[in-house]
Amino acid sequence: MIRTVVTPQQQNISINLPENFIGKQVEVIAFTINDATEEPIADKLMTHFASEKVLAKDWLTPEEDLAWQHL
């Protein structure tokens, strides 16, 4: 994995990839650092509620109760 931070001076940027990346699928993600790290509190709360039902499928089982009964 290659990770780098750039400060573009124009809309176009180019990257040089290692030779072993040629012919392979490469994912390139662009976001501003401030936007990625400053998540509003309301969004964090909504993520909690959205995750609750999904996690309950794995956590609310007899097998999980048995695994955690000694705590």
C-alpha positions, 0 to 999 in steps of 0.5 A: 500500500502506498499512502501520500498526502499532497496539496494540489495547486490545480485540479489535475494531479498525477501519480507514479506507481511502482512497476508491480502495480501495472495491470492491476486494479488500483483504488485511488481515493481523494478527500480533504483531510479536514473533511475526513477527520471532522465528523459532526457529532450528530453523524456519529450518533446516527452511525451508532443507531444504524449499527445497533441492529446489525450488531445485534444479529451477531451479539444477541444469540445463545452462543454469545450468551454462553461465551460471555457468561463467565464475565 
